[in-house]
Amino acid sequence: MRCFFSATCALCFYMGADALKNIKFNTRSGPRAPPPDALASAERVVAAPALGETEGLLRTFAQACDAAVADKRRVDEAVALFDYGATLTIDHGDRPSDWAGQGAVKRGLCRLLHAPEAAAWRWSGLAGHDASSAAGRLTATRADGAGDAKLEVAAAFNDVGIADLRVVALDAPSRAWLERAILGEKPGEEGGPAWETFDGRVRQKIWQHTGCFEEGNTFVKDTLELTTGRLVCIVDATVWGLYEDVLRTWAASVDLVLDPIVAPGDEDEKTMDNMLFILDELCRVDPLRRAEPALAIGGGVLTDTAGFACALWRRGVPWARLPTTLLGMVDASVGIKVAVNYHRKNGVGHFYSPCHTFVDAAFLPTLAKADVVSACGEIMKAALVHDASLFDLMEDHGKRLIERNFVDDPVADEVIKRSVDTMLECIGPDLWEEALLRPMDFGHSFSRTLETDERFKLRHGE
C-alpha cells in the first residue's frame, strides 16, 4: 500500500491531478481468484503448442541450457520454460532421481548441466513427435577423457510450457557416468568427499582436506563453483587476526577477491545482536542468491551464528563452513542445526544444511590448549557412547595428541575421522531430530545450563 501511494503521488506530480481523473483502477471484489491450476485452459495466456511447434520449444530449451552452461546464473532462463508444477526425471539406473516443481527442477538442472564430470555438452536430433511431445539427443563430453556419455531428452508439453522432462542414459557406460554426475562421488572414494549427509533437500559433502588456503590451491574455489571472481566469507574475528594475510594471499593466488565479514566467535557473542550484524553485512556484500555460497570460517559458535544468518537472509542463501577448532571439526561438522542463544542455549535457530564442510587441520597449531582439551571431552563422549576403538586410540595416544595440538601426528587424522564417523552414524539418519533417539545427545540435559551460567566458565567439551 505504501508503494502504491508513492506511485500515485508521483503520477500526480508528473501528469497533474486532473489527468488522473480519467484513470480507472481495477479493484478486486468478491472471492479471491482460484489458483492457476484451477483455471480452465481457455483462460491461460499461453496456448497449447500445435503440431510442429514442439520441436521449436525443445530447441528454445536447448539454447537456454547452453546459455546456462556458459553462465550458471542464466539457468533461470531454462527453468522459466517449465510449468510451475513440472517434473524432471533423470534416469541413471534402478532408482531414478526425481524433482517436482520449478524450484526443484532448477536444482536438478543445475546438478546435470554443471556437473564437473562433463567437459562440454552438445545437442542433436531434436524433433517433435506430436502436438504435445518432442525429444532429442544430449551428448556429454566426459571430463575424464573416456569418450562421450549419450543421453536422450524427452519433453512433454502442456499449454503453459514443459510439463515433464525425462533424461535417460542410452547405454551402460553412460548410465554409470550419469549416476556419478547426479549423485556425486561416493563418500570415501578417491577424489570424493570423506562423508556426506542429505536432509531431503541439500546434499552436504564433508571433505577432510588439509591446506585449503595454501597458495595456488583451488580446491575451495572449485568445490564451491565460484564464478563471480570473489569469495564472501564470514570469519571469526580471532581467526581473522591470526590468518588475514594467509587468506588474502591465497585469494590473490587463485584469482579471487576476498569479501570478508569479520564477526566475534566467543560463546558470549552467540547472540541475536551478532546474528543481526552478520545480516547487515550480508546485505552489504549482497551475495547472488543461489550462485554464490558464503563460507563461514571459525569455531562452532561462528559457524552456528553465520549459518543461521544465511538461513534468514532472503529466505535462505547457500553457505558452506570450515571449522577452525578441533571441537568444530569433530562435533559441529556433521549436523545441520544453526542457532543463537536467546533466553536459553540455542533458543532461536533452524535446521539449515551447508552445501559443503571442509575439515582442515591447518588451523589447529594456533588453537589454545584449553580448547584442544575441551574437544577431547567431546571425542571421549563419542567414544564412550558408540566406538570402543576410538576410546582405545585416545587412551593410547591422547596425551601426546593434546601436547601436539593434533598436529604432525599420523594418529591425529585418524582420530578426527573416527570421531566424524561416529557422529555421522549416530545423527546422520535423523538430521531433523524427529525421533530424538540420539545417544550422541547424552549429557545435553543440565550440562547446557552449566555451560551458559557465567559462574561456571565451562567450555562445551568440559
HELIX and SHEET records of a PDB file:
HELIX    1   1 ARG A    2  MET A   15  1                                  14    
HELIX    2   2 ASP A   18  ASN A   22  5                                   5    
HELIX    3   3 PRO A   36  ALA A   38  5                                   3    
HELIX    4   4 SER A   41  GLU A   43  5                                   3    
HELIX    5   5 GLU A   53  ALA A   70  1                                  18    
HELIX    6   6 LYS A   72  ARG A   74  5                                   3    
HELIX    7   7 VAL A   75  VAL A   79  1                                   5    
HELIX    8   8 GLN A  102  LEU A  113  1                                  12    
HELIX    9   9 ALA A  172  LEU A  183  1                                  12    
HELIX   10  10 PHE A  219  THR A  223  1                                   5    
HELIX   11  11 ALA A  237  SER A  253  1                                  17    
HELIX   12  12 GLU A  267  GLU A  269  5                                   3    
HELIX   13  13 MET A  272  VAL A  285  1                                  14    
HELIX   14  14 GLY A  300  LEU A  312  1                                  13    
HELIX   15  15 TRP A  313  ARG A  315  5                                   3    
HELIX   16  16 LEU A  326  VAL A  330  1                                   5    
HELIX   17  17 ALA A  361  THR A  366  5                                   6    
HELIX   18  18 LYS A  369  HIS A  386  1                                  18    
HELIX   19  19 ALA A  388  GLU A  403  1                                  16    
HELIX   20  20 PRO A  410  ILE A  427  1                                  18    
HELIX   21  21 GLY A  428  ASP A  430  5                                   3    
HELIX   22  22 PRO A  439  ASP A  441  5                                   3    
HELIX   23  23 SER A  447  THR A  452  1                                   6    
SHEET    1   A 6 SER A  97  ALA A 100  0                                        
SHEET    2   A 6 PHE A  82  ASP A  91 -1                                        
SHEET    3   A 6 ILE A 162  ALA A 169  1                                        
SHEET    4   A 6 ASP A 148  PHE A 157 -1                                        
SHEET    5   A 6 SER A 133  ARG A 142 -1                                        
SHEET    6   A 6 ALA A 118  ASP A 130 -1                                        
SHEET    1   B 7 TRP A 195  PHE A 198  0                                        
SHEET    2   B 7 ARG A 203  GLN A 208 -1                                        
SHEET    3   B 7 HIS A 356  VAL A 359  1                                        
SHEET    4   B 7 TRP A 319  PRO A 323  1                                        
SHEET    5   B 7 ALA A 294  GLY A 298  1                                        
SHEET    6   B 7 ARG A 230  ASP A 236  1                                        
SHEET    7   B 7 VAL A 257  ALA A 263  1                                        
SHEET    1   C 2 LYS A 337  VAL A 340  0                                        
SHEET    2   C 2 VAL A 348  PHE A 351 -1                                        
END                                                                             
